[in-house]
Amino acid sequence: MSVGSAHEIALQRLWWLADAPLFIDEPLIASFYDAVVRPEFELQGKTIGEINERTNSLLMGGAGEAGLGLPSFLSFLGADARLKVDGKLEHTRKRSEQATAQHDWKAVHTAGRKLEELVAVYVADQRFHSRLIFMDCPTSGIQTLAGAMLDFETLEQANDSFPRSLIFLDVKSEAIIIPTMCEFSAGGFAELYENLIGKLWKPEDTSRPVYPSATSATASKERLAYWKDISGRYNSRVAMEILEKAATDGRKLEWLDFRLRLSVEGETLHLHVCPRGLYAAGTFGYNFIRRGNRQGVRIVGSLKRGPDLNVLAIFEC
């Protein structure tokens, strides 16, 4: 695929990164950013009139293309947008040079900007285009930035080389987001999936699903059937209440696991989310589970074996 085509796909599929996230895992993004970008310098402050081209390239992560104060992420916009931005930058540069003696400019470091820079690395380097993956949910196809189509069975193989694949999930309304397990910051676990099943099935109901043993010869098919059964009775309000009730009495959520249904056949994607005690239960109860079911939600994460996703950020629709 040509660079132009790849940038066009990136524009169509990644524009929502320029939004305030519902949730963002700052420590995970910082570590991932360091592993992939390997910055030689971290900008603490600079005098605008004296920064050289090589230093600017290192700091901005894109051969100087980003320009003064322009995130590398915006280089996706192409030549026409670039001309408009250049005009604004030139005006800013002139004002900055006049004020060089009076002002020390400080770099802005946020998890959102680091995430944008990470994505910019994957888009800018054609070798990484197969590692940038787009999925709709329910899935009608899994596409890489290189233009290749993947099926669910081969998705895990996309994680067989460095850097780790990034997945962008566009989750449609009526999403089935099943909370499965959580740990609290002060200690203790809650088996959310068991509580959910207890609400959706009566104890004496013989159709109540049971998670298959790992030693079963047909464990893979049984797992599909298990999640399909839960999805068939899923109620987002009940799922929301299960999670929010677990976090009563001031308990803070350290991490949560979810299953996101990808297809009616029972295929699911495991989501691992680490709020680290910094987010209210309602962020994941009402806003993620309940509102995500009604309005949809967008997720970006790094792929690991399973297939499984370490969630980097969640965005509302």
C-alpha positions as CSV (number, residue, x, y, z in Angstrom):
1,M,0.0,0.0,0.0
2,S,1.3,3.5,-0.8
3,V,2.1,6.0,1.9
4,G,-0.7,8.2,0.6
5,S,-3.3,5.4,0.9
6,A,-2.1,4.5,4.4
7,H,-2.4,8.1,5.5
8,E,-5.9,8.3,4.1
9,I,-6.9,5.2,6.1
10,A,-5.2,6.6,9.2
11,L,-7.2,9.9,8.8
12,Q,-10.5,7.9,8.5
13,R,-9.9,5.6,11.4
14,L,-7.8,7.7,13.9
15,W,-9.4,11.1,14.0
16,W,-11.0,10.4,17.4
17,L,-7.6,10.4,19.1
18,A,-7.9,14.2,19.0
19,D,-10.5,14.0,21.9
20,A,-10.4,13.9,25.7
21,P,-10.4,10.2,26.7
22,L,-12.9,8.7,29.1
23,F,-10.0,6.6,30.4
24,I,-6.3,6.7,29.7
25,D,-3.6,4.5,31.3
26,E,-0.8,7.0,31.8
27,P,1.9,4.7,33.2
28,L,1.3,2.0,30.5
29,I,1.5,4.6,27.7
30,A,4.7,6.1,29.2
31,S,6.4,2.7,29.3
32,F,5.1,1.7,25.8
33,Y,6.3,5.0,24.4
34,D,9.7,4.6,25.9
35,A,10.0,1.0,24.5
36,V,9.0,1.9,21.0
37,V,10.1,5.5,20.5
38,R,13.3,5.3,22.6
39,P,13.7,9.1,22.9
40,E,17.2,10.2,23.4
41,F,16.1,13.5,25.1
42,E,13.2,14.8,27.0
43,L,12.4,18.4,26.5
44,Q,12.4,20.4,29.8
45,G,12.4,23.9,28.3
46,K,13.8,25.7,25.3
47,T,14.6,29.1,23.9
48,I,12.7,29.2,20.6
49,G,15.3,31.2,18.7
50,E,18.2,28.8,19.4
51,I,16.8,25.3,18.9
52,N,18.6,23.6,16.0
53,E,17.0,21.3,13.4
54,R,18.5,18.0,14.7
55,T,17.4,18.7,18.3
56,N,13.9,19.7,17.0
57,S,13.8,16.4,15.1
58,L,14.7,14.3,18.2
59,L,12.3,16.2,20.4
60,M,9.3,16.1,18.0
61,G,9.8,12.6,16.8
62,G,9.6,13.2,13.0
63,A,12.7,14.6,11.3
64,G,11.7,18.2,12.1
65,E,8.5,17.9,10.1
66,A,6.3,18.6,13.0
67,G,7.6,22.1,13.4
68,L,7.2,24.5,16.3
69,G,4.6,23.2,18.8
70,L,2.9,20.9,16.2
71,P,2.4,17.3,17.3
72,S,3.8,14.7,14.8
73,F,0.3,13.2,14.8
74,L,-1.0,16.2,12.7
75,S,1.5,15.3,10.0
76,F,-1.3,12.8,8.9
77,L,-3.2,15.8,7.6
78,G,-1.2,16.0,4.3
79,A,0.1,18.9,2.2
80,D,-3.0,21.1,2.0
81,A,-3.5,21.2,5.8
82,R,0.3,21.5,6.2
83,L,0.3,24.8,4.3
84,K,-2.4,26.3,6.5
85,V,-0.6,25.2,9.6
86,D,2.8,26.5,8.4
87,G,1.2,30.0,8.1
88,K,0.1,29.9,11.7
89,L,3.5,28.6,12.8
90,E,5.4,31.3,11.0
91,H,3.3,33.9,12.8
92,T,4.0,32.2,16.1
93,R,7.7,31.9,15.3
94,K,8.0,35.6,14.6
95,R,6.3,36.5,17.9
96,S,8.4,34.0,19.7
97,E,11.7,35.3,18.4
98,Q,10.8,38.8,19.6
99,A,10.2,37.4,23.1
100,T,13.2,35.1,23.3
101,A,14.9,37.1,26.0
102,Q,11.9,37.2,28.3
103,H,10.3,33.7,28.0
104,D,11.3,30.1,28.6
105,W,9.0,27.7,26.8
106,K,8.2,24.5,28.6
107,A,7.3,21.2,26.9
108,V,3.8,19.9,27.3
109,H,3.8,16.2,28.4
110,T,0.6,14.3,28.6
111,A,-0.4,10.7,28.1
112,G,-2.6,11.7,25.2
113,R,0.2,13.4,23.4
114,K,2.5,10.4,24.0
115,L,-0.2,8.2,22.5
116,E,-0.5,10.4,19.5
117,E,3.3,10.2,19.0
118,L,3.2,6.4,19.3
119,V,0.6,6.3,16.6
120,A,2.7,8.7,14.5
121,V,5.6,6.3,14.6
122,Y,3.5,3.4,13.4
123,V,2.0,5.5,10.6
124,A,5.3,7.1,9.5
125,D,7.2,3.8,9.2
126,Q,5.9,1.5,6.5
127,R,7.5,-1.5,8.3
128,F,5.0,-1.0,11.1
129,H,1.9,-0.7,8.9
130,S,1.0,-4.4,9.5
131,R,1.2,-3.7,13.2
132,L,-1.5,-1.1,13.2
133,I,-4.9,-2.9,13.2
134,F,-8.4,-1.6,12.8
135,M,-11.5,-3.6,14.0
136,D,-15.2,-2.9,14.0
137,C,-17.3,-4.6,16.6
138,P,-19.3,-6.6,15.8
139,T,-16.5,-7.4,13.5
140,S,-17.1,-7.3,9.8
141,G,-13.4,-7.6,9.1
142,I,-10.0,-6.9,10.7
143,Q,-7.8,-4.6,8.6
144,T,-4.2,-3.5,8.9
145,L,-2.8,-0.2,7.9
146,A,-1.0,-2.1,5.2
147,G,-4.3,-3.0,3.7
148,A,-4.3,-6.7,4.6
149,M,-7.4,-8.4,6.0
150,L,-7.1,-10.7,9.0
151,D,-9.5,-13.3,10.4
152,F,-10.0,-13.7,14.1
153,E,-8.0,-17.0,14.1
154,T,-4.9,-15.3,12.8
155,L,-5.2,-12.1,14.8
156,E,-2.9,-13.4,17.6
157,Q,-0.1,-14.1,15.0
158,A,0.1,-10.3,14.5
159,N,2.0,-10.1,17.8
160,D,4.9,-12.3,16.7
161,S,7.4,-9.4,16.1
162,F,8.4,-6.1,17.4
163,P,6.9,-3.6,18.0
164,R,3.7,-4.9,19.6
165,S,0.6,-4.4,17.5
166,L,-1.8,-1.5,18.3
167,I,-5.5,-2.2,17.8
168,F,-8.1,0.4,17.3
169,L,-11.6,-0.8,18.1
170,D,-14.7,1.0,16.8
171,V,-17.4,-0.6,19.0
172,K,-21.0,0.0,17.7
173,S,-24.1,0.5,19.8
174,E,-25.6,-2.7,21.3
175,A,-22.1,-3.6,22.3
176,I,-21.9,-6.5,24.7
177,I,-19.2,-5.7,27.3
178,I,-19.1,-8.4,30.0
179,P,-17.2,-7.5,33.3
180,T,-15.4,-10.7,34.4
181,M,-13.0,-9.9,37.3
182,C,-11.6,-7.0,39.2
183,E,-9.0,-6.4,42.0
184,F,-9.3,-3.5,44.5
185,S,-6.4,-1.2,45.4
186,A,-6.6,-2.2,49.1
187,G,-6.7,-5.9,48.2
188,G,-9.3,-8.4,47.4
189,F,-11.0,-9.7,44.2
190,A,-14.5,-9.8,42.8
191,E,-15.6,-12.5,40.4
192,L,-17.9,-10.2,38.4
193,Y,-18.9,-12.8,35.8
194,E,-20.2,-15.2,38.5
195,N,-22.3,-12.4,39.9
196,L,-23.6,-11.5,36.5
197,I,-24.6,-15.1,35.7
198,G,-26.3,-15.3,39.1
199,K,-28.5,-12.4,38.1
200,L,-29.2,-13.7,34.6
201,W,-30.0,-17.3,35.6
202,K,-31.8,-18.8,38.5
203,P,-29.7,-21.2,40.6
204,E,-31.9,-24.2,39.6
205,D,-31.8,-23.3,35.8
206,T,-30.0,-26.3,34.1
207,S,-29.1,-24.0,31.2
208,R,-26.8,-21.9,33.5
209,P,-23.4,-21.8,31.7
210,V,-20.3,-23.3,33.3
211,Y,-16.8,-22.3,32.2
212,P,-15.1,-25.3,30.6
213,S,-12.1,-27.0,32.1
214,A,-8.7,-26.2,30.5
215,T,-8.1,-29.9,30.1
216,S,-11.2,-30.5,28.0
217,A,-10.5,-31.8,24.6
218,T,-13.1,-29.4,23.2
219,A,-12.3,-26.4,25.5
220,S,-12.1,-24.0,22.6
221,K,-15.6,-24.8,21.3
222,E,-17.0,-24.8,24.8
223,R,-15.6,-21.4,25.6
224,L,-17.3,-20.0,22.4
225,A,-20.6,-21.6,23.6
226,Y,-20.1,-20.2,27.1
227,W,-19.7,-16.6,26.0
228,K,-22.4,-17.0,23.4
229,D,-24.9,-18.1,26.1
230,I,-24.0,-15.1,28.3
231,S,-24.3,-12.7,25.4
232,G,-27.7,-14.2,24.6
233,R,-29.1,-13.0,28.0
234,Y,-26.8,-10.0,28.4
235,N,-28.3,-6.9,30.0
236,S,-26.1,-3.8,30.1
237,R,-28.0,-2.3,33.1
238,V,-27.4,-5.5,35.1
239,A,-23.7,-5.6,34.1
240,M,-23.3,-2.0,35.1
241,E,-24.9,-2.6,38.5
242,I,-22.8,-5.7,39.2
243,L,-19.6,-3.7,38.7
244,E,-20.7,-0.6,40.6
245,K,-22.0,-2.6,43.5
246,A,-18.7,-4.4,43.8
247,A,-16.9,-1.0,44.2
248,T,-19.1,0.2,47.1
249,D,-17.8,1.2,50.6
250,G,-15.0,3.3,49.1
251,R,-13.2,0.4,47.4
252,K,-11.0,1.6,44.6
253,L,-10.6,-0.4,41.4
254,E,-6.9,-1.4,40.7
255,W,-7.6,-3.4,37.5
256,L,-10.6,-4.8,35.7
257,D,-11.1,-7.5,33.0
258,F,-13.8,-7.5,30.4
259,R,-15.0,-9.7,27.5
260,L,-16.1,-7.8,24.5
261,R,-18.2,-9.8,22.1
262,L,-17.0,-9.7,18.5
263,S,-19.5,-11.9,16.8
264,V,-22.7,-13.8,17.3
265,E,-20.8,-17.1,17.2
266,G,-19.3,-16.3,20.6
267,E,-15.9,-14.9,19.6
268,T,-14.7,-12.4,22.3
269,L,-11.7,-10.2,22.9
270,H,-10.3,-10.0,26.4
271,L,-9.8,-6.5,27.7
272,H,-7.4,-5.7,30.6
273,V,-7.9,-2.2,32.1
274,C,-5.9,-0.7,34.9
275,P,-7.5,2.4,36.5
276,R,-5.0,2.0,39.4
277,G,-7.5,3.5,41.9
278,L,-7.7,6.8,40.0
279,Y,-11.1,6.4,38.3
280,A,-14.6,6.2,39.7
281,A,-16.5,2.9,39.3
282,G,-19.1,4.8,37.2
283,T,-16.5,5.5,34.6
284,F,-16.6,1.8,33.7
285,G,-20.1,1.0,35.0
286,Y,-22.3,3.6,33.4
287,N,-20.0,5.3,30.9
288,F,-18.2,2.2,29.5
289,I,-20.7,-0.7,30.0
290,R,-24.1,1.0,29.9
291,R,-23.5,3.9,27.7
292,G,-21.1,1.9,25.5
293,N,-24.0,-0.6,24.9
294,R,-26.4,2.2,24.0
295,Q,-24.1,4.6,22.0
296,G,-20.9,2.7,21.2
297,V,-17.4,3.3,22.4
298,R,-13.9,3.4,21.0
299,I,-10.9,1.6,22.4
300,V,-7.2,1.6,21.6
301,G,-4.9,-1.0,23.1
302,S,-1.8,-3.1,22.6
303,L,-2.2,-6.7,21.5
304,K,-0.9,-9.7,23.5
305,R,-1.4,-13.4,23.3
306,G,-4.9,-14.7,23.9
307,P,-5.8,-12.7,21.8
308,D,-5.9,-10.2,24.6
309,L,-5.7,-6.4,24.8
310,N,-4.0,-4.1,27.3
311,V,-6.3,-1.1,27.1
312,L,-4.4,2.2,26.6
313,A,-7.3,4.5,26.3
314,I,-11.1,4.5,25.9
315,F,-13.0,7.2,24.1
316,E,-16.7,7.9,24.1
317,C,-18.8,8.1,20.9
